[in-house]
Amino acid sequence: MRGGPSRGLRVLRGVRGLRWPHTLRARLTAGLVVLLAVSCAAVGVAAVIELDGFLTGRLDQQLTEVGTQFPASLEHKGQTLTDHDADDRERGDTRRQAPGTFGARLVDGTVTNAAVVPADKDDATTDLKVALTARDRRELAAVPVGGKARSIRLSSLGGYRVLASAGRDGDVMITGLPLESVEAAVHRLEAVAAIVFGAALLAAGFAGALWVRWSLRPLSRVAATATRVSELPLASGEVTLPPRAPESDPRSEVGRVAGAFNRMLGHVEDALTHRHASEERLRSFAADASHELRTPVASIRGHAELALLHPDPVPPKVTRALERIEAESARMGVMVDEMLLLARLDAGRPLERRHVDLTRLVLDAITDARAAGPDHRWTLELPEEPVTVTGDAHRLQQVLANLLANARLHTPVGTKVTVTVKVTAEAGTGGGATCLVVHDDGPGVPTEIQPGVFERFTRADRRRTEGGGGGGAGLGLSIVAAVTEAHGGSVELESRPGATRFTVKLPSGGAA
């Protein structure tokens, strides 16, 4: 069959392309409507088949009762109905038959006469003869003699239920009754069933949607609570979870889900509370320890400096030891100050909010960097107009100093370091951001430490310090990230061999 496989594929693609409902509510409602539609279709088909069989059986009984009176009246000498006696016989027999009764006489499988009882049996001028086509004659000849009644369709009369019986002269008498009444009753039942079942489906779909929605209300509340929880920042700080989802009947599936979800929220809240308490204790310890260490560290450094200023001769080894004590105490003092700053930033202590001339801070920072690293090439790219931001001038200066110190300490001699300040517009918001970019053409930050480069005590590989000296305690970039975030900004790193870029974004404008 041509086109069969391709048509099947198109149908399959069409079925796959149907957009099925995604929500549980829609699926339950659709399933309810589909099941009801299948049930209604089954009931309707069974009722139509049963009615058709019942009415057809009644028609067969009528055929049996009628017998062969009407087709027998078509018999005549010469097998014609044109003479006067035949007309009288025909009129006498048709008056005893129901209107529309069909009769035919077959001799040796050939239809010799065929007629139908008119609707007005008192009209003597009505012609009872029926014009049959070749197909009609074949269907009449195929009716089994003495068998069960059969339904056929005549070209000029429509559907008929016919029964064939053997005549007295070796001919075949066929009697038929119209199927019009049966078909009309069946079609009427089909129309009534379609209307009633269609209305029932609409009503059931509407009522089912309301019922499913009412039944799934506890689940909707659980979903709403879960959505609110998913929008909370849980990474750090004190977290207050929203009220629990209202629990329903614990014997139902939705009730069990709501209960389990609420218990899970309780465990999460307890864990977050313990974590926050632990963080607070750790911050408090770090702040207290850093604060308490400042005095002894300063005292050690002071005693070392005082010992170095003693006028009496001191052995070289002792002098060297005192110098190392002074240097390490100075380094420890810087580390303690940085730890204290981080602890204060973690505790959320507010920074100063003033208008800060970022261009002036960059000029001062680059001057200090040239003095500390004369072997590097320091360049500036500044806009023509001064750039002003709102924030803490001292902390922003510390951000610049740490970024430039990082570039100086972790790049070899002769590296070019470029500091750029620019103002960008935020698309669709009407606001803007001030970008501070520190770029160098050194060997780059090792790939394995880039994800944690802003974490505390993260130190770069010594391979990046070819020809460069030393390194810090690994707190400089942590301070950069913490101060930037405290100002409502962000810091990013892009690094590959020959190009390392730190980008600090700060909000532009704002009230002081």
C-alpha positions in Angstrom: 0.0 0.0 0.0 1.5 3.3 -1.1 2.1 5.9 1.5 1.4 3.5 4.4 4.7 3.5 6.2 5.3 7.2 5.7 1.8 8.0 6.9 2.4 5.9 10.0 5.6 7.7 10.8 3.8 11.0 10.5 1.1 9.9 12.9 3.8 8.6 15.3 5.6 11.9 15.1 2.4 13.8 15.7 1.7 11.7 18.8 5.2 12.3 20.1 4.8 16.0 19.4 1.8 16.4 21.7 2.4 18.6 24.7 1.4 16.5 27.7 0.6 18.4 30.9 3.5 18.8 33.3 1.8 19.5 36.6 0.4 16.8 38.8 -2.9 18.6 39.0 -3.2 18.8 35.2 -2.2 15.1 34.8 -4.8 13.9 37.4 -7.5 16.0 35.8 -6.6 14.8 32.3 -6.5 11.2 33.5 -9.9 11.5 35.1 -11.4 13.0 32.0 -9.8 10.4 29.7 -11.1 7.5 31.9 -14.6 9.0 31.9 -14.5 9.6 28.2 -13.5 5.9 27.6 -16.3 4.8 29.9 -18.8 7.0 28.2 -17.7 5.8 24.8 -18.0 2.2 25.9 -21.5 2.7 27.3 -22.6 4.6 24.2 -21.2 2.0 21.8 -22.8 -0.8 23.8 -26.2 1.0 23.9 -26.1 1.7 20.2 -25.2 -1.9 19.3 -27.9 -3.3 21.6 -30.6 -1.0 20.3 -29.7 -1.7 16.7 -29.7 -5.5 17.4 -33.0 -5.3 19.2 -34.8 -3.3 16.5 -33.3 -5.4 13.8 -34.6 -8.5 15.6 -38.1 -7.0 15.8 -37.9 -6.3 12.1 -36.9 -9.9 11.4 -39.9 -11.1 13.4 -42.1 -8.9 11.2 -40.6 -10.3 8.1 -41.4 -13.8 9.3 -45.0 -12.8 10.1 -45.4 -11.1 6.7 -44.1 -14.1 4.8 -44.3 -14.2 1.1 -47.7 -12.7 0.5 -46.5 -9.6 -1.3 -43.9 -11.1 -3.5 -46.3 -14.0 -4.3 -48.8 -11.4 -5.5 -46.2 -10.5 -8.2 -46.6 -14.0 -9.8 -48.8 -14.2 -13.0 -49.0 -16.0 -16.1 -46.5 -14.7 -18.5 -44.8 -13.1 -15.5 -46.1 -9.6 -16.3 -48.2 -7.1 -14.4 -49.6 -5.2 -17.3 -53.1 -6.9 -17.8 -56.2 -5.9 -15.8 -56.3 -9.0 -13.5 -52.8 -8.5 -12.3 -53.6 -4.9 -11.4 -56.6 -6.0 -9.3 -54.5 -8.7 -7.6 -51.7 -6.3 -6.9 -54.0 -3.7 -5.4 -55.8 -6.3 -3.3 -52.5 -7.6 -1.8 -50.8 -4.3 -1.3 -53.6 -3.0 0.9 -52.8 -5.7 3.4 -49.1 -4.8 3.6 -47.3 -2.1 5.5 -46.2 0.9 3.5 -42.6 0.5 2.2 -42.8 -3.3 2.1 -40.5 -4.6 -0.7 -41.1 -7.7 -2.8 -39.2 -9.4 -5.5 -39.5 -12.6 -7.5 -36.4 -14.4 -8.8 -36.3 -17.2 -11.4 -33.1 -19.0 -11.9 -31.2 -16.2 -10.0 -32.7 -13.5 -12.2 -35.1 -10.8 -10.8 -38.3 -10.9 -12.9 -40.4 -8.6 -10.8 -39.7 -6.1 -8.0 -42.2 -3.7 -6.3 -42.8 -1.8 -3.1 -46.0 -0.9 -1.3 -46.6 2.8 -1.6 -47.2 5.1 1.4 -50.7 5.8 0.0 -52.2 2.4 -0.6 -55.6 4.0 -1.7 -53.9 5.7 -4.7 -54.6 3.3 -7.6 -52.4 5.2 -9.9 -49.3 4.7 -7.9 -46.6 2.7 -9.7 -45.3 -0.2 -7.5 -42.5 -1.2 -9.7 -38.9 -0.6 -8.6 -36.1 0.2 -10.9 -33.1 -2.0 -9.9 -29.5 -1.6 -10.9 -27.2 -4.4 -11.8 -25.7 -4.2 -8.3 -29.1 -4.3 -6.7 -29.9 -7.5 -8.7 -26.6 -9.1 -7.7 -27.3 -8.4 -4.0 -30.9 -9.8 -4.2 -29.6 -12.9 -6.0 -27.0 -13.4 -3.2 -29.7 -13.6 -0.4 -29.7 -17.2 0.8 -33.0 -19.0 0.5 -34.4 -20.2 3.8 -31.6 -18.6 5.7 -31.5 -15.6 8.1 -32.6 -12.2 7.1 -29.9 -9.9 5.6 -29.5 -6.2 5.4 -28.9 -4.7 1.9 -29.0 -1.2 0.4 -31.1 -0.6 -2.8 -30.1 2.3 -5.0 -33.5 3.8 -5.3 -35.0 2.8 -1.9 -32.2 2.8 0.7 -31.6 0.2 3.4 -33.8 -2.9 3.7 -33.9 -6.0 5.7 -34.8 -8.8 3.3 -35.7 -12.5 3.7 -35.7 -15.1 0.9 -38.1 -18.0 0.7 -38.7 -20.7 -1.9 -41.8 -20.2 -4.1 -44.3 -22.9 -5.2 -43.1 -22.8 -8.8 -39.4 -23.3 -8.1 -38.9 -19.5 -8.0 -37.6 -17.4 -5.0 -39.7 -14.9 -3.2 -37.9 -12.0 -1.4 -39.7 -9.9 1.2 -38.1 -6.8 2.6 -38.9 -4.2 5.2 -37.3 -0.7 5.3 -34.5 0.0 7.8 -35.3 3.7 7.9 -37.0 3.5 11.3 -34.2 1.4 12.8 -31.5 3.7 11.4 -33.4 6.8 12.6 -33.7 5.4 16.1 -30.0 4.4 16.2 -28.9 7.8 14.9 -31.1 9.6 17.4 -29.6 7.6 20.2 -26.1 8.4 18.9 -26.9 12.1 18.9 -28.4 12.0 22.4 -25.5 10.0 23.8 -23.0 12.4 22.2 -24.7 15.4 23.7 -25.3 13.9 27.1 -21.8 12.4 27.4 -20.2 15.6 26.1 -22.0 17.6 28.8 -21.0 15.0 31.4 -17.4 15.2 30.3 -17.3 19.0 30.6 -19.0 19.0 34.0 -16.8 16.1 35.2 -13.6 17.9 33.9 -14.6 21.2 35.7 -15.6 19.4 38.9 -12.6 17.1 38.7 -10.2 20.1 38.4 -11.8 21.7 41.5 -11.6 18.5 43.4 -8.0 17.8 42.5 -7.0 21.3 43.3 -8.7 21.1 46.7 -7.1 17.7 47.4 -3.6 18.9 46.5 -3.8 22.1 48.6 -1.4 20.7 51.3 1.1 19.7 48.6 0.9 23.2 47.1 1.6 24.7 50.5 4.6 22.4 50.8 5.9 23.5 47.4 5.4 27.2 48.4 7.4 26.6 51.6 10.1 24.8 49.7 10.3 27.7 47.2 10.7 30.2 50.0 13.5 28.1 51.6 15.3 27.8 48.2 15.4 31.6 47.9 17.2 32.0 51.3 21.0 32.6 51.4 22.1 29.6 53.4 25.9 29.9 52.8 26.7 31.9 55.9 25.3 34.1 58.6 22.2 33.6 60.7 19.3 32.1 58.8 15.7 32.2 59.8 13.6 29.6 58.0 10.0 30.4 57.0 7.1 28.8 59.0 6.5 25.1 58.5 4.1 23.8 55.9 0.7 23.0 57.4 0.4 19.3 58.0 -2.7 17.4 56.9 -3.9 13.9 57.5 -0.8 11.8 58.2 -2.6 8.7 56.8 -2.5 10.3 53.3 0.5 10.5 51.0 0.4 14.3 51.0 0.3 14.4 54.8 3.3 12.1 55.0 5.2 14.3 52.5 4.4 17.4 54.5 5.4 15.8 57.8 8.7 14.5 56.4 9.4 18.0 54.8 8.8 19.8 58.1 11.1 17.3 60.0 13.8 17.9 57.4 13.4 21.7 57.8 13.8 21.2 61.6 17.0 19.3 61.1 18.3 21.9 58.6 17.4 24.8 61.0 19.2 23.0 63.9 22.3 22.5 61.7 22.3 26.1 60.5 21.9 27.3 64.1 24.8 25.2 65.3 26.9 26.3 62.3 26.2 30.0 62.9 27.0 29.6 66.6 30.3 27.9 65.7 31.1 30.6 63.2 30.4 33.3 65.8 32.6 31.6 68.3 35.4 31.3 65.7 35.1 34.9 64.7 35.0 36.0 68.3 38.1 33.9 69.0 39.9 35.2 66.0 39.1 38.8 66.8 39.9 38.4 70.5 43.1 36.5 69.7 44.2 39.1 67.1 43.4 41.9 69.5 45.3 40.3 72.4 48.3 39.4 70.2 48.9 43.0 69.0 50.3 44.1 72.4 52.8 41.3 72.9 53.9 41.4 69.3 54.5 45.2 69.5 56.3 44.6 72.8 58.6 42.0 71.2 59.3 44.3 68.3 60.0 47.2 70.6 62.5 45.2 72.7 64.3 44.0 69.6 64.6 47.5 68.3 65.8 48.7 71.7 68.4 46.0 71.9 69.7 46.9 68.4 70.2 50.5 69.6 72.3 49.5 72.6 75.7 51.3 72.4 77.7 48.4 73.8 79.3 46.0 71.3 77.1 43.1 70.5 78.3 39.8 68.8 77.3 39.5 65.2 75.2 36.4 65.8 73.2 38.2 68.4 72.7 41.2 66.1 71.5 38.9 63.4 69.1 37.2 65.7 67.7 40.5 67.0 67.2 41.7 63.4 65.3 38.5 62.5 63.2 38.9 65.7 62.4 42.5 64.6 61.5 41.4 61.0 59.4 38.5 62.1 57.6 40.5 64.8 56.8 43.2 62.2 55.5 40.5 59.8 53.5 38.9 62.7 52.1 42.3 63.5 50.9 42.8 59.9 49.3 39.3 60.0 47.5 40.0 63.3 46.2 43.3 61.9 44.9 41.5 58.8 43.3 38.8 60.8 41.6 41.3 63.1 40.3 43.2 60.0 38.9 40.0 58.5 37.2 39.1 61.8 35.6 42.6 62.0 34.4 42.3 58.4 33.0 38.8 59.0 31.2 40.2 62.0 29.5 42.7 59.7 30.9 45.9 61.3 29.9 48.9 59.2 32.5 50.7 57.1 32.7 54.4 56.6 30.5 55.8 53.8 32.1 58.8 52.2 32.7 60.1 48.8 36.2 58.8 47.8 38.3 60.0 44.9 39.3 56.7 43.5 41.6 58.3 40.9 43.7 59.9 43.8 43.9 56.6 45.6 45.2 54.9 42.4 47.8 57.6 41.9 49.1 57.3 45.5 49.1 53.5 45.3 51.0 53.4 42.1 53.6 55.8 43.5 54.1 53.6 46.5 54.4 50.5 44.3 57.1 52.2 42.1 59.0 52.9 45.2 58.6 49.3 46.5 59.3 47.7 43.1 61.5 49.9 41.0 62.4 46.9 38.7 58.7 46.5 37.5 57.1 48.6 34.9 54.1 50.4 36.3 51.6 52.1 34.0 48.2 53.8 34.4 45.1 54.1 32.3 42.7 56.7 33.8 39.7 58.5 32.5 39.9 62.2 31.9 37.6 63.1 34.7 38.1 62.0 38.3 36.2 58.9 39.3 34.4 59.0 42.7 32.8 56.1 44.6 31.1 55.9 48.0 33.0 53.9 50.6 35.8 53.7 53.1 38.9 55.4 51.8 41.3 53.6 54.1 39.9 50.1 53.2 39.8 50.9 49.5 43.4 52.0 49.7 44.2 48.7 51.3 42.6 46.9 48.4 44.8 48.7 45.9 47.9 48.2 48.0 47.2 44.4 48.3 46.6 44.0 44.6 49.7 45.9 43.6 51.8 44.0 46.2 50.5 40.7 44.9 51.5 41.7 41.4 54.9 42.8 42.6 55.7 39.8 44.8 54.5 37.1 42.5 55.9 38.2 39.1 59.5 38.4 37.9 61.6 41.5 37.5 60.6 43.6 34.4 57.0 42.6 34.5 54.6 45.2 33.2 51.7 46.0 35.6 48.9 48.2 34.3 46.2 49.8 36.6 43.0 50.8 34.8 40.0 52.7 36.1 36.8 52.8 34.1 33.1 53.4 34.6 30.6 51.0 32.9 26.8 51.2 32.5 24.6 48.3 33.6 22.3 47.3 30.8 18.6 47.6 31.6 19.1 49.0 35.1 20.1 52.6 34.5 22.9 52.3 37.0 26.6 51.7 36.6 29.7 50.2 38.1 33.2 51.4 38.6 35.8 48.9 37.5 39.4 48.8 38.9 41.6 46.5 36.8 45.1 45.4 37.7 46.7 43.6 34.8 50.2 42.1 34.5 52.1 40.1 31.9 53.7 37.7 34.3 53.6 33.9 34.4 50.0 33.8 35.6 48.3 32.2 38.6 48.6 28.4 38.7 45.4 26.8 37.4 45.0 24.5 40.5 44.8 27.4 43.0 42.6 29.8 40.9 39.3 28.6 42.4 40.5 29.3 45.9 42.7 32.3 45.3 40.5 34.6 47.4 40.4 32.1 50.4 42.4 32.8 53.4 46.0 31.5 53.7 46.1 30.6 50.0 49.6 31.2 48.7 50.8 31.0 45.1 53.3 28.5 43.8 56.9 29.6 44.0 57.2 29.1 40.2 55.3 32.4 39.7 58.0 34.2 41.7 60.9 33.7 39.3 63.3 36.4 40.3 60.8 37.9 42.7 61.1 37.7 46.3 59.0 36.4 49.0 55.3 36.1 49.6 52.8 37.1 52.2 50.7 35.1 54.6 48.0 34.4 52.1 45.6 37.0 53.5 46.0 39.8 51.0 43.5 38.7 48.4 41.1 37.5 51.2 41.1 41.1 52.4 40.5 42.4 48.9 37.5 40.1 48.5 36.1 40.9 51.9 36.4 44.7 51.6 35.0 44.7 48.1 32.0 42.6 49.2 31.5 44.9 52.2 31.2 47.8 49.7 28.5 45.8 47.7 30.9 44.9 44.9 32.7 41.9 43.6 36.2 40.8 42.5 37.1 38.4 39.7 40.3 36.7 38.5 41.2 35.9 34.9 44.7 34.3 34.5 46.8 32.6 31.9 50.5 32.6 31.1 51.3 36.2 30.0 48.1 37.8 31.2 46.7 38.0 34.7 43.8 40.3 35.4 42.1 41.2 38.7 38.9 43.1 38.3 37.2 44.9 41.2 33.7 46.2 40.5 32.2 48.8 42.9 28.8 50.4 42.7 28.9 53.9 41.2 27.2 56.8 42.9 25.1 56.3 46.0 24.5 58.4 49.1 27.4 59.1 51.3 
